[in-house]
Amino acid sequence: MTEQKLVKLSDRIDVGVKAAIAEAIEKHRRLGQSISVWRDGKIVTITAAEIPPLSNNETV
């Protein structure tokens, strides 16, 4: 594979991973489940009520 094709492939992979993460977070929000994230060197739990809904331009 050429370098250019690898860059394009990695860009597509990045988009897919980001979409999957957004969908998982949205699912947690809709089901009322909290999520845990790494923030400032600590694990922080965010309640479903604190998770903002996806905007119209984000994938679900």
C-alpha positions as CSV (number, residue, x, y, z in Angstrom):
1,M,0.0,0.0,0.0
2,T,1.2,3.5,-0.8
3,E,1.8,6.1,1.9
4,Q,-1.1,8.1,0.5
5,K,-3.5,5.2,0.7
6,L,-2.4,4.4,4.3
7,V,-3.1,8.0,5.3
8,K,-6.6,7.9,3.7
9,L,-7.2,4.5,5.4
10,S,-6.1,5.8,8.8
11,D,-8.4,8.9,8.4
12,R,-11.4,6.6,7.7
13,I,-10.5,4.5,10.7
14,D,-10.4,7.6,12.9
15,V,-13.8,8.7,11.7
16,G,-15.2,5.3,12.4
17,V,-13.8,5.0,15.9
18,K,-15.0,8.5,16.8
19,A,-18.5,7.6,15.5
20,A,-18.6,4.4,17.5
21,I,-17.5,6.2,20.7
22,A,-20.2,8.8,20.1
23,E,-22.8,6.1,19.6
24,A,-21.8,4.3,22.8
25,I,-21.9,7.4,24.9
26,E,-25.3,8.4,23.4
27,K,-26.6,4.9,24.2
28,H,-25.5,5.3,27.8
29,R,-27.2,8.6,28.0
30,R,-30.5,7.3,26.6
31,L,-30.4,4.2,28.9
32,G,-29.7,6.4,32.0
33,Q,-26.2,4.8,32.5
34,S,-23.2,6.7,33.8
35,I,-19.8,6.7,32.0
36,S,-16.3,7.0,33.5
37,V,-13.7,9.2,31.8
38,W,-10.1,10.1,32.6
39,R,-9.8,13.8,33.5
40,D,-6.9,15.6,35.0
41,G,-5.1,12.4,36.0
42,K,-8.2,11.0,37.8
43,I,-11.1,8.7,36.9
44,V,-14.4,10.8,36.9
45,T,-17.9,9.3,36.7
46,I,-20.4,11.3,34.7
47,T,-24.1,10.6,35.2
48,A,-26.4,10.1,32.3
49,A,-28.0,13.5,33.1
50,E,-24.6,15.2,32.7
51,I,-24.0,13.7,29.2
52,P,-25.0,16.2,26.6
53,P,-27.1,14.7,23.7
54,L,-25.6,14.4,20.3
55,S,-26.1,17.3,18.0
56,N,-27.8,16.9,14.7
57,N,-24.5,16.8,12.8
58,E,-23.1,13.9,14.8
59,T,-23.7,10.2,13.9
60,V,-25.9,7.9,15.9
